[in-house]
Amino acid sequence: MSKSPFLDIPPLVAANGTVHLPGSKSISNRVLLLAGLCSGSTTLHGVLDSDDTRVMLAALERIGCSVSRQGTTARITGIGGALPAQAEQEEPIELFLGNAGTAMRPLTAALAMLQGRFLMTGVPRMYERPIGDLVDGLRQLGCDVEYAGTEGYPPLRIGPRATPADGRKDGGNNSNSNPAADAQASLVRVRGDVSSQFLTALLMAAPLAGHTITFEIEGELISKPYIAITLNLLQRFGVTVQRDGDTGWKQFTIAAGAAYQSPGELHIEADASSASYFIALGAIAADPAQGHSITVQGVGADSIQGDIRFIEAAEAMGAKVSSTPDSITIQRGQWPLRAIDLDCNHIPDAAMTLAVMALYADGTTTLRNIASWRVKETDRIAAMARELRKLGASVEEGNDFIRVTPPASATDWRHASIHTYDDHRMAMCLSLAAFNPAALPVRIEDPACVGKTFPHYFDAYFGVCQADATHIPVLCVDGPSASGKGTLSTHLAKQLGYHLLDSGALYRIVGLAARRTGLLQDEAEPDAEAIARLAASLPIRFGDGCVWLDGEDISDAIRTEQGGMDASTVSAMPPVRSALVQLQHSFRKAPGLVADGRDMGTVIFPEATLKVFLTASAEKRAQRRYNQLISKGFAARMDDLRADLQARDARDSSRAVAPLQPAQDALPLDNSDMDVKTSVQLVLDWWQDRQPFPAPEAHG
């Protein structure tokens, strides 16, 4: 099945708990490249595992680096500032960089300094993100960079750099100086008002030039904190950048002889931009009167990232914040939040979160100096304005500002299906709208786009968010044995991004746990009350086609002959049956639940949003069971299987307690002649018909 087209978030009411953030994208991709340019090996701890870092790692391997990775630790053996011989070839090496600006821009600059040929490609949105100012800077250094498509934008062709030995000048702006001086120093003029990533890329490439380079900034340098990160990391890799003594942000010089030196080992702090969502969450929904708070682990007061100053903006809006060197704790302070008017040049990415916090403020919030939003993964000013208006806010936008006035009252909030534009920050920011005072659900389209920087964002988010159980949607799939309930439910849960409950496995799980703990023994009378207490507290999870008990995959262990007998024993115990009703109710967690069984829609979740009663002919079900057994190496006879299923149907439909029958409002689905994909899509269509949202927008 494809990735989920949307995620429906129910109304949320509170937040409490601890979040462990992934590593910083900005730091991860910088240090991966720096390690790749060094001689020797560098071990990096806490590397972000995301789309952006994966394309960077793949590119490093393509240019000759040795890369090994285990979890969040990566070991990079670099190329020592020179391409291996096989990279110096006539045919260009194609590097696909997706929509990762933190990979495209610094890699382009570094490779342009070397003597290879490359074709830098990406997704269509990358070809809409300007790169002309970086190319202009590289050409001033004699680099051979050409546009392979539209002037000023990727894709790019890179060839070997011109050097003094070629008889050509090594800079495009030193025409009045003599060639000998040109070989010793270059002056490169760089616009500072478009994207700090251009200057970062040039600074990281400069030590490869072999001579002194001074970068002179034209206009105001935006996003200075990101340049500060670059300078800090260059220092850690042995390169000192001299800055002008006037303002410190107009000139940057890297002297001849500068060379990268591996630090050997380096720990990457968590992402401060990602912390902004949970800082905002605490400010909105962690009520100290209820003892609630949100604690973010992995980044804190000692962060080198500029976005850590988001804390100051959150405090200005009323949040209560305390921090340690590597953690931040947040609670709601003033409520509603205070509206602010803020220059956001120092927190360009995290400022997006302020635009959503403005929905909960007591007036109009203005965010200024955010022109860089226009050239990110999407035009974020236009995108944010459009999506906030869907929710009921009044929004004014300009070239470098956005002004947000929240809905006037709870009745002015509206259901919204949030289009995310393949932009991770749009999805994460606007998930916070689920705390709206109108108690309306919010749909996030293409939620998988968070994989760019925070693949498990929604797991972390729902791990600390609370909802009224009556607002959490449930989809029930009931039906007879071998009708395909488990397969259908697994696919539905994956498509919807919901939790999964396989109620049919619960008695087997309880039987296994009771036998392992000694509560179920062949020669002893079982203690039903003790087994019921055990059942009520079992840490069970269904997912990835497996059954997990306290982190252990017990999928095979519960399907043994002994497992079946133990399941029959515990299922006859009334206290266990009562305990399992409560356990099944506990699976109803945000964002929602798909429950599979025989009485989900009639007994356990009678108020479910959608109930499906799945059937198939006895012949079809017997054939499926036969194929399943044969594939696992078990002997089976079709006639016996069919007779067994028919007998079981009769028993299930005639039992005194919770007989197998469809709920009155269940939709029947006979999948005798349907493949899985067709039946899944049919149920998803039924589900969509029950939602207050329009169908998801198409993604380009």
N, C-alpha and C positions, 0 to 999 in steps of 0.2 A: 504494500500500500504506500501511497505517496505521503509526504509530510502533511500535517494537519492544515487545512485551509483557514481555520479560524479557531479561536479559543474564547468561549463564553465565560466571563467572570461574574459570579453571582454578587449581589450586594454584600459588602464587607462592613463589619462594625467595629473591629478592634484589632490591635497588633501588639504582639508581645513575644520576646524571644531573642535568640542570638543567631547571627548570620556570619558565615565564614566566606569571605569574598575570594574570587579568583584573582590571579596576578594581573598587574596593570598591563593593558595592551600597549600603551605608549612606551613603557619601559621594556616590556618583553621583546617587541620587534626591534627596538634600538639595540639592545644587548645581544640579541641573536645575530644581527648583522655585524656588530663590532667584533663579536667572538669569531665570526666567519672571516673577518679581515685580518685577524691576528695570526701569528705563528703559534704552533702548539695547540694544546687543548684547554678548553674552558668549561667548567661545570656550572650550570645555571640552575638554581633552585626556585621553585614557585612560578615557573613559566606558564603563562596563560595557555590553555588548550582551547583554541577557537579557530574560526575560519581564517582570520587574518594571520595568525601565527603559523597555521599549517601551510599556507601558500609561501610564507617566508622560508620555512624550513625546507620545503620542496625546492625552492629557488636556490638555496644555499647548496643543496646536494647537487643540483644541476651544474653549478659553477665549480664544483670540485671539492667542496667541504665534506668532511666525514661527520655524519649526524647520527646520534643514538639518543633515544628518548625512553624514559620509563616514568609513567605518571606525569608529574609536574617538574621532573628533573630532566634536563637536556645536557648532553655533552657534545660540544662542537670542536672539531679539529679544523682550524682555519687554513686559508691559502697563503698566509704570510704576505698579503698585499700584492700578490701577483697571481695571475691565472695559470693553472696547470697547462701544459703544452697542448692537450687535446682541446682546450677551449679556444685556442688561437687558430681558428679554422676559417675557411672561406664562407661556409654556410652558417647563417646566424642561429644561435641557440634560442629557441622560443621559451619565454618565461610567462606563464599565465598567472596573473596576480589578482584575479577576481575583482572585488571592489575595495581592496585594501590599500588605501592611500598611504598608510604607515609602512607598507612594503613597496609599492610602486615608486614612490618618490625617492627614498634613500637608496634603494637598489639601482634606480636609473642613474643617480649621481655617482655612486661608487663604481658601477660597471663602466660608466663613460670615462672614468680615469684610467681604466685598464686597457689592455691591448686585445680585446676580443670583439666579437660581433654578436649582437643580441637583438631579438625582437620582443618588445615588452607589450603583452596583451592583457586583456581583462574582460569583464562583463560589459554590456552596453552602457550601463550607468557610468563606468569608469571613463568611457569615451566622451562623456559630457562634463567631466571634471577638469577644469583648466590646469595646464601644466607649463604654459608658455614662459612664465617668469623663471621657472627652474631651468628650462632649456636655454633661455637667454643667458643665464648665469654660467651654465656649463660651456656654452659656445665662447664666452669671454675667456675661458681657460683652454681653448683650443680643442674642446671635445667635439666629436663627430656624432651629433644627435639629430635625427631627421624625423619628421612626422610621417607616419605610414597611412594616415587618414586625414582628418580635418586639421588644418593649421591651428596650433595652440593646444591640441588635445592628444591624449594617447589614441591609438597605439603608437609606439616609437620604435625607430630603428637606430641602433647604436653601433658605431664602428670604432676602430682604434683611434686613440687620441693623438692629435698632432703634438710633436715635441720639438724643442730647439734643434735636435739632430736632423729633423726633416727639413730644416731651412725655413721653417715657418714660425711666426710669432706664437707665443704661448698665451696670448691674451688679446682680446678684441678691442681693448680700450686704452692701450698704451702706445699708440702710433707715434707719439712725439718723443718717446724714449728710445734708447739704443737697444739692439738685440741682446747684447750681453746682460743689460739690466733686466730685460724681459725674462731671461732665463733664471734670474734670481728672485724676482718678486712679481706678483700680479695684484692688481686692484680690480675687484669685481663689485659692481653695483647691483643691489638686489632690492626690489620693492618689498616693503615691510607690511603693507596694508592688505595683502590678499590671503596668504596662508603662511603660518609659521613653519609648516612642514617643508617649504622650499628652502628656507635658511638652514633648518635642521639637516636636510639632505646634503647641502653644500658643505656645511661644517663637518659632517661625518666623512665626506669624500676627500676633503682638503689634505689630510695627512698622506694620501696616496700620490699627491702631485710631485713631491720631491723638492719643492721650493716654497718660499714664503708666499702666503696668500692673505690679503686683507679684504674683508667683505664690508662694504659701506652700505648702510641701510638708507633707502630713499623713502621719505615719509615716515609715518608712525609705525613702529613695529607692534603688530597685534599679537595676542596670545603669548606674551613674554614668559609666563610660567613654563610653557612647553620648551622654550629655548633654554630656560634654566635647567630643565631636566636633561637636555642634550649636553649642556656644558658640564653638568655634574657627572654624567656617564662617560664623557670623553676623558675627564680627569681620572676616573677609575680605571680606564684602559690606557693610561699613560700619556695622554695628550692634553697639554695645557693651552687654553685659548686666552689670549690677551685681549682685554676690552678697553675701550677708550675711557679715559678718566673723567670725562665730562658728565654724561648721563649714564654711561655704561651700556647703552643699547643702540649706539649708532655705528660703531666699528668693532669688528672681531678679526683678530689676526692669529693665524697659525704659522709658526715659524718653520723655516727649512729644517729638515732633520727630524721633524716630528714623526713618530712611528708608534703604531699600536702595540701594546704589551698586554698580554693576558693577565687578568688579576688572579687566575687560577680557579677561583670559586667566587660566586656572587649570588646573593639572595635578592629576589625580586619582591617588592612589597605589593600588597593588594591594590586593586584599581580604585583610585579616589573618585573617578567619575561614576563608577558603579556604586560606590558608597552613597552617592547623592540620593539615589532612589530610596534607600533605607533610612537615611537621615530625614528625608521628607516624610516617609512612612511614620517614623516616630513622632514627628511634629504634628501630623494629621491625626494619628489613631492610637498612640500609646499613652493612655490616660493614667497619670500617676495616682489618681484617686482610686483606681482599681489595682494599683501595684504593678502597672504595665510599663515596660520600657523596651526599646530596641537597642541591642548592642551589636556593633559591627567589628569583627575581628580581622586583623591583618593589615590595617592602616590606621594611623593616628596622628598625634601632634607632631611627630618627627618626620612626617612624609616629605619627600622631595618633590611631590607633584603639586602643581599649582591649584588643581581642583580641590585640594584639601581646604582651601579658603571658602568653599561652599558652606562650611560650618558657619562662617560669619554671616552669610546671607540668610541662612536658616534661622540663626539667632535674631537677626534683624526682623524677621517675620514672626518671631515669638517662640521659637523652639527652645527647650532647655537642653543644653549639650554639655557633656563632660568628656574628657579624652585622656588617654595615656599614650605613651609612645607608639603603641600598635593596636589601639582600640578606640572606639567612639561609642558613647551611650547617649541615647536621645529619648526625650519624653515630650509630650504635648505641654506647652506653656500657655501663652495667650491663645484664646479661642473666641471667635474666629481668628485666623492669622492676620497679621498686619500687612496691609498693602505697602509695597516699597517702590522706589524709583532708583534704579541701580545701574551703574556702568559695569558691564559684565566682561570687559576685555580680559580680566584676569582669570575668569572661569568659563571659557566659551562653550565647552561641552556640557558641563554641569549646569549651566544657566538654563538649559532646556527644562530641567526639573523644576526650576522656579516658575516657569510658565504654567505648569500644571498645579503647583502649590497655590498659584494665584486664584484658582477656582474656589479655594477655601478662605480667601482673604476678605477683609471688611471694606474693600474699595478697589480702585483701579491700580494695577501693578504695571510699571513700565520697565522694560529691560533694554538697555542701550548698548551701543558699540558691539553689536553682534553680527556685523556684515559677513564674517566668516561662515555663519550658518548657511549662507546662500550657496557655498561651494563644497558642501560636505556630501554625505551619501545621497542626500536629496537636497532640494532647496528647503531647508528646515524652517525658515521664517514663514514661507507660504504654506508649507505642510502643517505646521503647528497651528497657524491661524485657521486653516480650514477645519481641522479636527476639533479644535476647541469650540468653534462655532456650532459644530454638530451637537455638542453637549449642552448648548444653550448659552455659552458665554458670548459677550460682545468683544470683538477683537479688531484692533487697528494695527496695520503693519506698514513699515517703511523700509528703505534700503538697508538700514542698520539698526532697527528697533522693532519691538513688538509691545503692544499695550493691551492688557487683558483685564476685562471687567467681568466678574463672575455672574452667574444667573442671579436674578434679583431675589428669588425665593426658591424653596424646594420644588414648588409646582412648575418652575420655569426650567428645571433640568429636563433633558430629553434622552431617550434611548439612543445610543450611538454605536455604529459599527465602525471601528477605527481602522482606517487604511494606514498601513505602516510604510509604504513606499520602499520596501526592502531596506529599511533603516532601523537598526537595532535600538537606537535611542528613542525613536518614536514609540516603539512597542513598550519599552520599559517605563518611560515617563508616563504614558497615558494609562497604564495599568492602575495608576493611583486614583483614577477617576471612579473606581468601583466603591469608594467610600462616600459617594455623593449622598446628600441628606434626603433625596427622594427615594433611596433604596432601589435604584434601577440597576439592572445588570449592564455590563459593558462588554462588547465583543472586540477582540483584538484579532485583526486579520493577519495571516501569515506569521504566527507567533514564533516560528522557527528562525526568523531573521535575527533573533537575539544571539544565535550561534556565532555571530561575528566577534563578540567580545565576552559574552556571558551565557554559554550554552544552557546552563541549568538555572537561569534566572527565575523562571516561573516555579520551579521546585523550591527554591529559596524563599520566594515571595509567599507562596501558599503555606510554607512551613512556619511562618510567623504571623499569618493573617487569620482572623477568626470571622465566621459568618453564622448567622442564625440558621440552624439546620433546616428550618422550613423553607428557606430561600435557596437551599442547595439542590440543584436539579438531579433527578434520578431517572435513569432509563432501565427498565426491567425487561429481561429476556427469559421467559419461561417456556417450558416444553418438555416433551418426553425424552427418555434416554436416547442418545445417539442421533438426536435431531440436528446437531451442529450448534448448540447453544454456546458452547465454549469458544469455538472458532469465531462465530459471529460477534460475540461479546468482546473478545480480545481485540478484534479489528475495530470495533466501534469505539472502545476505550482509547485506543491509539489515535484514531482519527479525531476524537473530541478532546483529547488531552485529559481524560478523566481517570479517576481511580477505578479499579476493577475488583469485583467480588465474585468468586467462584464458590457459591454456597454449597455445591455438591461435594466439594473437597473438604469442607470444614470438619465433618465427623471423622474422616480419615486422619486429618491433622491432629484432632483431639486424641484419637486413639493412639497415634504414634507418640505424641507428647506424654500421654498417661503411661504408656509402657516404658518409655525412656526414664521417667521419673519414679518408676516403681509403683505407681498407683494402680496399674493394671497388670496383674500376674495370673498365670494360668490356674494356679491352685488356690488362689485367695479370693474372697468375696470383695469386689471393688467398692470403694467408698465414693458413692455418687456425688455427695456434697463436695468432697475434696477435688474430684475431677471437674465438677462444675466451676469451682473457684479457679482451677488451673485454666479451664477453657476461656473464662471471662478475661484473662489477662495475657493471652497468647499474642506475641508480636508477629502477626501474619501479614504478608504482602503478596499480591498476585501481580505479575507483570513479566514482560519479555518471554511469554510462553511458559513461565515457570511458577512454582509455588515456593515462597521463601518463609522460613520460620527462624526468626531471630538472626537474619542474615545468611542462613544456610539454605541452599537449594535442596528441597526435599521432594521434588517432583516424582522421582522414581521410588523413593522410600515409602511413599503413601500408596503406591499402586501394587504392592506385593499382596500375596494371598493372606498373609498375617494382617496386613493393613486393612483389608476388606473385613476380616472377622472382627478386628478391634473396633472398626467403625460401626458394625452392627451392634456390638455390645454397648457402646456409649450412647448410641442413638436411642436406645430403649430407656434411658435414664431421664425422667422428667426434669430434674434439676439441670442436667446438661442441656436439654432442649431450651429451657428458659434462658440459661446463660448465653447460648448461641444466638438467641434473638437479640439480646443486648449487644453482643459482639458484632453482629451483622449491622445493626444500627450505627455502630461506631465507624463503619467504613464510609459513612456519608460525610465526606469532607470536601471543602472547596478544592478545585472548581466544580466537581460533580462526580457522579458515580454511575457506572454501568454494572448492574447486578444480574447474575445468571443463576437460574435454579428452577425449582418447580413451584414455589409459592412466593416468589419475590413480589409479584404484583397483587396477590390476593391477601397475604398475611404480613409480610415484612414491611413493604413499602406501598400500602394501598393508595397513597396520595401521589404516587410517582408521576412525573411529567408525561412520560410515554411508556406504555406497556405493549410488548410484542409477545404473542404466543406463537412459537416456532414449531412447525410440524413437518413431517415427511412421511411417506409411506413406509410400512414395516419392511418392505423389500429394499427400499433405498437405504434405510437406516442399517439394516443387516449387512448390506454391501459395504457401507462405510466402515462399520465395525470390523468386518472381515478384512478389508484392506489395511486397516490400522493394525490388527493383530499380526497379519502376515508380514507386514513391514518390520515388525519388531521380533520376528522369528518364532512366533507362537503358532501352533497348529489350530485350525478352526474349520468348522463345517457350517455352510450357509444355512442349511435347514435348522440346525440347532440354534444358531444365533437368532434367526427370525422367530422361532418358537419362544425363545427366552425373552425377547423384546415384547412380544405380544402378551406373554404372561405377566411381565413386569408392568406393562401399561394397565392391565386389568387390576393388578394389586394397587398401583398408585392412584388410579381413578376412583377406587372403591374404599380406600382407607378412611377411618373415622376422623382422623386429625389431618387437616389441610390436604384434602384430596387433590390430585392433579386435575386442574381445570382452568380454563382461561378466565381472567378477570373480566367483569362485565364490559369494561371499557378498553380491553386489550384489542390490538389490531392483529388479525390472523395472518400468518405468513407461512405458506407451504413452499418449502425450498427443494422439493423433490427433484425438480428439473432446473434449478438455478445454480450457477456457480457462486463462489463466495463473494466475488467482487460485485455481482449484480445484487445479491441480497443485502450487502453492506450499504450500497448506494441507495437502495430503496428505503432502508430504515433511516439513513441520514436525511433523505428527502422528507420523510415523515417528521423527523426531529426538527428540521428547519421550519416546517409548517407550524410548529408549536412555539416558535421563538418570536420575539417582538422586533427582530432585526430583518432588514432586507437581505437578500442573498449576497454573499461576499463579493467584493469587487474583483475583477480579473487582474492578475498581476502580469506585468510585462516582463 
